Amino acid sequence: MKKLFIFFAFIISFFIAKTQSSEADQLHETGKTFMLQGDFSNATLVLNRAIQKDPGNIEISKDLAFNYYLQKDFSKALEIIKPLFDREDADDQCFQIGGNIYKALRQPKEGEKIYKKGLKRFPLSGALYNEYGELLFATQDASAIKQWEKGIESDPGYSGNYYNACKYYYLNGDKIWGIINGEIFLNIEVLTARTAEIKNIMLDSYKKLFADAGVSENTKGKNNFEQAFLQTLYKQNSLSASGISPATLTMIRTRFILDWFNSFSTKFPFRLFEYHQQLLREGMFDAYNQWIFGAAQNLVAYQDWSASHLDEYNEFLRFQKGRIFKMQAQQYYHK
């Protein structure tokens, strides 16, 4: 009889826990909806109720901590996220949120400890390398670029490291990797507030690169990939004589791809250049270059081009929306 009682008690407690878990999941979804709407006060209310229903749910805890972070209640956010660092089911987002909280609290040393702890557990996390690099850069530590480069090498599908590396190299006069990282970023993160900024950087970098064309110092200290890139690009120097524009860049970059695949594609296979070749074959490379450089150079002229090439441009946009661009890990050449 006692065994039967224990069995029924177990069954009842199981169904109670199941019901509470189901209620917690529903509250969690409601809370996330409030977060997406920017209604952080309601999100706090609902997520706190969700965590009461399911105290061990790490996903609810993460979202609650992040919501407090968005509300700028950093002390409460830290109180929620701290216990998660030592849990076996913690993911890289736990450490990412924790590091961001310490950055907001202006405690860079504590933030650095959290990023390092996270990277020890998740050495392939592009997000953690990116956030760690941003923390170092904010403290004027030039080693930030090492974190962004490690992020690019370890997690080539994560866009943030390309974004930060592009800006870093642009500011430090490295036009090659400013251009390459910028363009990879644009193809991963196609439609965000950051894309216009990177398009401007790319256009200016090409102008500066061709202003230096023929300067022998350009190839000093460059690795084999970088030398091949400059050698192939500078073969088109005559096309830049009348200035750099979307039209001239389309011609320069078209000839670059043709020459690259004649000379270097076997030695240096590179997804970005393979994508250029694909666009050339599909007749969309002109529209692609207009998409990158047109608005950055002259918004009115870009709008005129789009209107007069409407079918071509819309075809490219449809194609762009229907594919996912990702670099290959074995194609990392910045060594």
C-alpha positions as CSV (number, residue, x, y, z in Angstrom):
1,M,0.0,0.0,0.0
2,K,2.9,2.3,0.9
3,K,4.5,1.6,-2.5
4,L,1.3,2.4,-4.3
5,F,1.0,5.7,-2.4
6,I,4.5,6.6,-3.3
7,F,3.9,5.8,-7.0
8,F,0.7,8.0,-7.1
9,A,2.6,10.8,-5.3
10,F,5.3,10.6,-7.9
11,I,2.7,10.7,-10.8
12,I,1.0,13.7,-9.3
13,S,4.2,15.6,-8.7
14,F,5.3,14.8,-12.3
15,F,2.1,16.2,-13.8
16,I,2.3,19.3,-11.6
17,A,5.9,19.9,-12.7
18,K,4.9,19.3,-16.3
19,T,2.0,21.8,-16.0
20,Q,4.3,24.4,-14.4
21,S,6.9,23.9,-17.1
22,S,4.2,24.4,-19.8
23,E,3.0,27.6,-18.1
24,A,6.6,28.7,-17.8
25,D,7.2,28.2,-21.5
26,Q,4.1,30.2,-22.4
27,L,5.2,33.0,-20.1
28,H,8.7,32.9,-21.6
29,E,7.4,33.3,-25.1
30,T,5.2,36.2,-24.0
31,G,8.2,37.8,-22.3
32,K,10.3,37.5,-25.4
33,T,7.6,39.1,-27.4
34,F,7.6,42.1,-25.0
35,M,11.3,42.3,-25.3
36,L,11.2,42.4,-29.1
37,Q,8.6,45.2,-28.9
38,G,10.8,47.2,-26.6
39,D,8.4,46.9,-23.7
40,F,11.1,45.9,-21.1
41,S,8.9,46.6,-18.0
42,N,6.3,44.1,-19.1
43,A,9.0,41.6,-20.2
44,T,10.5,41.8,-16.6
45,L,7.1,41.2,-15.0
46,V,6.3,38.2,-17.2
47,L,9.8,36.6,-17.2
48,N,10.0,36.8,-13.4
49,R,6.7,34.9,-13.3
50,A,8.1,32.4,-15.8
51,I,11.3,31.8,-13.7
52,Q,9.1,31.2,-10.6
53,K,7.3,28.4,-12.4
54,D,10.6,26.9,-13.7
55,P,13.5,28.1,-11.6
56,G,16.1,25.9,-13.3
57,N,15.3,27.0,-16.8
58,I,18.5,28.5,-18.1
59,E,16.9,30.0,-21.2
60,I,14.5,32.0,-19.1
61,S,17.3,33.1,-16.8
62,K,19.4,34.3,-19.8
63,D,16.5,36.3,-21.3
64,L,15.6,37.8,-17.9
65,A,19.3,38.9,-17.3
66,F,19.5,40.3,-20.8
67,N,16.2,42.2,-20.3
68,Y,17.5,43.8,-17.1
69,Y,20.6,44.7,-19.1
70,L,18.5,46.4,-21.8
71,Q,16.7,48.3,-19.0
72,K,20.1,49.4,-17.7
73,D,19.5,47.7,-14.4
74,F,23.0,46.2,-14.6
75,S,23.3,45.1,-10.9
76,K,20.1,43.0,-11.2
77,A,21.2,41.6,-14.6
78,L,24.5,40.5,-13.0
79,E,22.7,38.9,-10.1
80,I,20.7,36.7,-12.5
81,I,23.5,35.8,-14.9
82,K,26.3,35.1,-12.4
83,P,25.0,31.7,-11.2
84,L,24.9,30.5,-14.8
85,F,28.6,30.7,-15.5
86,D,29.4,27.5,-13.6
87,R,26.4,25.4,-14.8
88,E,27.1,22.5,-17.1
89,D,24.4,23.6,-19.5
90,A,25.7,27.1,-19.8
91,D,26.2,28.2,-23.4
92,D,28.4,30.9,-25.0
93,Q,25.5,33.4,-24.7
94,C,25.7,33.3,-20.9
95,F,29.3,34.5,-21.1
96,Q,28.5,37.0,-23.8
97,I,25.7,38.5,-21.7
98,G,27.9,38.5,-18.6
99,G,30.7,40.2,-20.4
100,N,28.4,42.9,-21.8
101,I,27.1,43.6,-18.3
102,Y,30.6,44.0,-16.9
103,K,31.4,46.4,-19.8
104,A,28.3,48.4,-19.0
105,L,29.4,48.5,-15.3
106,R,32.8,49.7,-16.5
107,Q,34.5,46.7,-14.9
108,P,36.7,45.6,-17.9
109,K,38.9,43.3,-15.8
110,E,35.9,41.3,-14.6
111,G,34.6,41.3,-18.2
112,E,37.9,40.0,-19.5
113,K,37.8,37.2,-17.0
114,I,34.3,36.2,-18.1
115,Y,35.2,36.2,-21.8
116,K,38.3,34.2,-21.2
117,K,36.3,31.7,-19.1
118,G,33.7,31.5,-21.9
119,L,36.3,31.0,-24.6
120,K,38.0,28.2,-22.6
121,R,34.7,26.4,-22.8
122,F,33.7,27.6,-26.3
123,P,36.9,28.1,-28.3
124,L,34.9,28.3,-31.6
125,S,32.5,31.1,-30.5
126,G,32.7,34.0,-32.9
127,A,30.4,36.0,-30.7
128,L,32.7,35.8,-27.7
129,Y,35.8,36.7,-29.7
130,N,33.9,39.7,-31.1
131,E,32.7,40.9,-27.7
132,Y,36.1,40.4,-26.1
133,G,37.8,42.3,-28.9
134,E,35.3,45.2,-28.4
135,L,36.1,45.3,-24.7
136,L,39.8,45.5,-25.4
137,F,39.3,48.1,-28.1
138,A,37.3,50.2,-25.7
139,T,40.3,50.2,-23.3
140,Q,42.6,51.2,-26.2
141,D,44.2,47.8,-26.2
142,A,45.6,47.2,-29.7
143,S,45.4,43.4,-29.2
144,A,41.6,43.7,-29.9
145,I,42.4,42.8,-33.5
146,K,43.8,39.5,-32.5
147,Q,40.5,38.5,-31.0
148,W,38.6,39.5,-34.1
149,E,41.0,37.7,-36.3
150,K,40.7,34.6,-34.1
151,G,36.9,34.9,-34.3
152,I,37.1,35.1,-38.1
153,E,39.3,32.0,-38.3
154,S,37.3,30.0,-35.7
155,D,33.8,30.9,-36.7
156,P,33.7,32.3,-40.3
157,G,30.0,32.6,-40.4
158,Y,29.8,35.2,-37.6
159,S,29.5,38.7,-39.1
160,G,30.6,40.9,-36.1
161,N,34.3,40.0,-36.3
162,Y,34.5,41.0,-40.0
163,Y,32.7,44.3,-39.2
164,N,35.1,45.2,-36.5
165,A,38.2,44.0,-38.4
166,C,37.2,46.0,-41.4
167,K,36.9,49.2,-39.4
168,Y,40.1,48.5,-37.5
169,Y,42.1,48.0,-40.7
170,Y,40.6,51.0,-42.4
171,L,41.6,53.2,-39.5
172,N,45.1,51.7,-39.5
173,G,45.7,52.0,-43.3
174,D,45.5,48.3,-44.2
175,K,43.3,48.7,-47.3
176,I,43.5,45.0,-48.4
177,W,41.8,43.6,-45.3
178,G,39.6,46.6,-44.9
179,I,38.1,45.8,-48.4
180,I,38.0,42.0,-48.0
181,N,36.6,41.9,-44.5
182,G,34.1,44.6,-45.4
183,E,32.8,42.8,-48.4
184,I,32.5,39.5,-46.5
185,F,30.5,41.3,-43.8
186,L,28.1,42.8,-46.3
187,N,27.3,39.4,-47.7
188,I,26.6,37.9,-44.3
189,E,24.8,40.8,-42.8
190,V,23.0,42.1,-45.8
191,L,20.4,44.5,-44.5
192,T,21.3,46.2,-41.2
193,A,22.1,49.7,-40.0
194,R,25.8,48.8,-40.3
195,T,25.9,48.0,-44.0
196,A,25.9,51.6,-45.2
197,E,28.9,52.4,-43.1
198,I,30.9,49.5,-44.5
199,K,30.0,50.3,-48.1
200,N,31.4,53.8,-47.6
201,I,34.6,52.3,-46.1
202,M,35.0,49.9,-49.0
203,L,34.6,52.7,-51.6
204,D,37.1,54.9,-49.9
205,S,39.5,52.0,-49.5
206,Y,39.5,51.3,-53.2
207,K,40.1,54.9,-54.0
208,K,43.1,55.0,-51.6
209,L,44.4,51.6,-52.8
210,F,44.5,52.8,-56.4
211,A,46.0,56.1,-55.4
212,D,49.0,54.0,-54.1
213,A,49.1,51.7,-57.2
214,G,52.6,51.1,-58.4
215,V,54.2,52.1,-55.0
216,S,56.7,49.4,-54.4
217,E,56.3,49.7,-50.6
218,N,52.8,48.3,-50.9
219,T,54.0,44.7,-51.2
220,K,56.6,44.8,-48.5
221,G,55.8,42.6,-45.5
222,K,52.8,41.1,-47.3
223,N,52.1,37.4,-47.3
224,N,51.6,35.4,-50.5
225,F,47.8,35.8,-50.6
226,E,48.1,39.6,-50.1
227,Q,50.8,39.9,-52.7
228,A,48.6,37.9,-55.2
229,F,45.7,40.1,-54.4
230,L,47.6,43.3,-55.0
231,Q,49.4,42.0,-58.1
232,T,46.1,41.0,-59.7
233,L,44.3,44.1,-58.7
234,Y,47.0,46.5,-59.9
235,K,47.0,45.0,-63.3
236,Q,43.8,47.0,-63.8
237,N,45.4,50.3,-62.7
238,S,44.8,51.9,-66.1
239,L,41.0,51.6,-65.6
240,S,41.2,53.8,-62.5
241,A,42.8,56.7,-64.4
242,S,39.5,58.6,-64.8
243,G,38.5,58.0,-61.1
244,I,36.9,55.3,-59.0
245,S,33.2,54.9,-59.5
246,P,30.7,52.0,-59.4
247,A,31.1,51.6,-63.2
248,T,34.9,51.5,-63.1
249,L,35.0,49.2,-60.1
250,T,32.7,46.8,-61.9
251,M,35.2,46.7,-64.8
252,I,38.2,46.4,-62.4
253,R,36.7,43.7,-60.3
254,T,35.5,41.8,-63.3
255,R,39.0,41.6,-64.8
256,F,40.4,40.9,-61.3
257,I,38.2,37.8,-61.0
258,L,39.0,36.6,-64.5
259,D,42.8,37.0,-63.8
260,W,42.5,35.5,-60.3
261,F,40.9,32.3,-61.6
262,N,43.6,32.0,-64.3
263,S,46.4,32.4,-61.9
264,F,45.6,32.0,-58.2
265,S,42.3,30.2,-57.5
266,T,43.9,26.8,-57.2
267,K,46.5,28.0,-54.7
268,F,44.1,30.3,-52.8
269,P,40.5,29.1,-53.1
270,F,38.4,31.8,-51.6
271,R,34.6,31.8,-51.2
272,L,34.2,35.5,-51.8
273,F,35.9,35.4,-55.2
274,E,33.9,32.2,-56.1
275,Y,30.8,34.2,-55.4
276,H,32.0,37.0,-57.7
277,Q,32.5,34.4,-60.4
278,Q,29.0,33.0,-59.9
279,L,27.5,36.5,-60.2
280,L,29.5,37.1,-63.4
281,R,28.1,33.9,-64.9
282,E,24.6,34.8,-63.9
283,G,24.9,38.3,-65.3
284,M,24.3,40.0,-61.9
285,F,27.8,41.3,-61.1
286,D,27.0,44.8,-62.4
287,A,23.9,45.0,-60.1
288,Y,26.0,43.6,-57.2
289,N,28.6,46.3,-57.6
290,Q,26.0,49.0,-57.8
291,W,24.4,47.6,-54.6
292,I,27.8,48.0,-52.8
293,F,29.2,51.2,-54.3
294,G,26.3,53.0,-55.9
295,A,24.6,54.6,-52.9
296,A,28.0,55.2,-51.2
297,Q,29.2,57.2,-54.3
298,N,26.1,59.1,-55.3
299,L,22.6,58.2,-54.0
300,V,20.7,60.0,-56.9
301,A,22.8,58.3,-59.6
302,Y,22.3,55.0,-57.8
303,Q,18.5,55.5,-57.8
304,D,18.6,56.5,-61.5
305,W,20.6,53.3,-62.3
306,S,18.2,51.1,-60.3
307,A,15.2,52.6,-62.1
308,S,16.7,52.2,-65.6
309,H,17.9,48.6,-64.8
310,L,14.8,47.6,-62.8
311,D,14.5,44.0,-64.0
312,E,18.3,43.3,-63.6
313,Y,18.3,44.9,-60.1
314,N,15.2,43.1,-58.9
315,E,16.6,39.8,-60.1
316,F,19.8,40.3,-58.1
317,L,17.8,41.3,-55.0
318,R,15.7,38.1,-55.3
319,F,18.8,36.0,-55.8
320,Q,20.5,37.7,-52.8
321,K,17.6,37.0,-50.5
322,G,17.4,33.4,-51.5
323,R,20.9,32.3,-50.5
324,I,23.2,32.2,-47.4
325,F,26.7,33.3,-47.8
326,K,29.4,31.7,-45.6
327,M,33.1,31.6,-45.7
328,Q,35.0,28.4,-45.3
329,A,37.2,27.9,-42.2
330,Q,40.1,26.5,-44.3
331,Q,40.2,29.6,-46.4
332,Y,41.8,31.9,-43.7
333,Y,44.8,33.7,-45.3
334,H,45.5,36.5,-42.9
335,K,48.6,34.8,-41.3
